[in-house]
Amino acid sequence: MRPDIVNQIRTCEKIALRLEPGKRERARLREKVAEYSEKFLGRLHDVPAYITTKHNGHGIDRSPVGEKPIGIEPALSLIEKNLDTPGLNPASGGHLGYIPGGGIFHSSLGDYLADITNRYAGVYFAGPGSVRMEQMMVDWMAEIAGFPEKSGGNLTSGGSIANLMGIVAAREAHNLRAGFFKKSSIYLTEQAHHSVDKAIRIAGLKECPVRKVPVDSFYRMDAEKLDRLIVRDKRRGLNPWLVICAAGTTDVGAVDPLDDIAGIARRRNLWMHTDGAYGAFFILCNEAKKILRGMEKSDSLVMDPHKGLFLPYGTGAVLLRDRKKLYDAFWYRANYLQDALKASDELSPADLSPELTKHFRGLRMWLPLKLAGVAPFRAALREKLLLARYFHEEIQKIPGFRAGNTPDLSVATFRYEPRRGDANKFNEKLIQEVVRDGRVFLSSTRLEGKFVIRVAVLCFRTHLDTIELALDILKTKALALGKS
Ligand SMILES: *Cc1c(COP(=O)(O)O)cnc(C)c1O
């Protein structure tokens, strides 16, 4: 007679083994998922970029998690109806709103492998290869950004966290202490991404005076005015310590005069943090090198591979000119990790970020770069720059439309100016009509009180035919609205 505890263990084991499907079952599940993803990709060109539904994914709530399992088919149909139908389809080339994302296929295979093997990418001792791979991705980004040898960084979940990490590293590097916050001023423009304001707050720095540096007619930071503000603040006894600039703003894709700002930051002893979440990867294109000049002088730089490198959501990056500054902000000690810490002097992601255990993000980036090489990424980015310029030229040819500035990168702005009536209201209606149509998705913003529509070209599936379609839809809808 077995002791009771062994019987109990056996019983648990039998049920727990459902977590380990056998070879045939794995093949069946894999096939179903592959079938679903092929169907999704096969239809992508023909389904709308935005779908309005009544249910808005409510079917998910109506199928609560319980003790009883459901099969893969019902699970996939829940996904199809509730996830992959309502709202914006970010995988669609017709996604021209906000800042579009990516989702290249190769990455999904990287994720698949990373999930199956579940290699630990937080600490070198546990996963030397996976840590090296992430390190290599960071080094590659640092290299294309033009950062020096001693630079370093971290793959993050996105640009918001990367902004936060850059700002925290700046705070530590400048040794700011609470009593001093009220005197320590920060400089940015009204065009800074909201994640920057949020990061300042989360970093505990909300008492720092934040100076909004005026922008020029291209919505780029006015470097001369920045310098004047800094000098004035110093004279008043303040401690100007941080300037936050953009390598591609979200609203209009404007690139601040980074080289000039870098010069000022050096001279006045400010930390220069550059938010290149949207725009930094354009450094891969010769066309954008000039406008991004000076980006390599940033003390910290944010790049978002899930934007400019077309990776699926969940991959951002922060780079520091001096990796020691990142370590100084995020180092840790823990008794239970003493073996891991003794084992090597190699820096691990856990030494350089707030995270310990994390998704192994390196593989979803490494695999596509290795399988496709860099050339198609560079070509796709160049294509996006050219498409935005093409749109900018063509929209002006349609009567009634007025284009904004020539795009710095791949965001073009415009609006329709009706002969009579409220232009803001007209454009608001126009964009509603475009979204209702759904074949392309555009978003809007306000510039100097004016309602402005934007076309943001960054999805790798956006090609010339998409832009022609967008132009055609805009022309037709504007004409119809003008008549109504
Ligand atoms: C998208 C974006 C962010 C935020 O990045 P997430 O990856 O969405 O967290 C920050 N700054 C700029 C300029 C962006 O375009």
The ligand as an SDF file (V2000), in Angstrom:
LIG
                    3D

 15 15  0  0  0  0  0  0  0  0999 V2000
    5.6090   55.6080  -30.2490 C   0  0  0  0  0  0  0  0  0  0  0  0
    6.3950   56.6670  -29.6310 C   0  0  0  0  0  0  0  0  0  0  0  0
    6.7430   56.6150  -28.2780 C   0  0  0  0  0  0  0  0  0  0  0  0
    6.2270   55.5470  -27.3560 C   0  0  0  0  0  0  0  0  0  0  0  0
    6.7090   54.3050  -27.7080 O   0  0  0  0  0  0  0  0  0  0  0  0
    5.8910   52.9750  -27.3650 P   0  0  0  0  0  0  0  0  0  0  0  0
    6.7290   51.9360  -28.0210 O   0  0  0  0  0  0  0  0  0  0  0  0
    4.5250   53.1360  -27.9580 O   0  0  0  0  0  0  0  0  0  0  0  0
    5.8400   52.8380  -25.8870 O   0  0  0  0  0  0  0  0  0  0  0  0
    7.5690   57.5870  -27.7840 C   0  0  0  0  0  0  0  0  0  0  0  0
    8.0040   58.5790  -28.5680 N   0  0  0  0  0  0  0  0  0  0  0  0
    7.6930   58.6730  -29.8680 C   0  0  0  0  0  0  0  0  0  0  0  0
    8.2160   59.8100  -30.6790 C   0  0  0  0  0  0  0  0  0  0  0  0
    6.8690   57.7220  -30.4440 C   0  0  0  0  0  0  0  0  0  0  0  0
    6.5290   57.8150  -31.7380 O   0  0  0  0  0  0  0  0  0  0  0  0
  1  2  1  0
  2  3  1  0
  2 14  2  0
  3  4  1  0
  3 10  2  0
  4  5  1  0
  5  6  1  0
  6  7  2  0
  6  8  1  0
  6  9  1  0
 10 11  1  0
 11 12  2  0
 12 13  1  0
 12 14  1  0
 14 15  1  0
M  END
$$$$
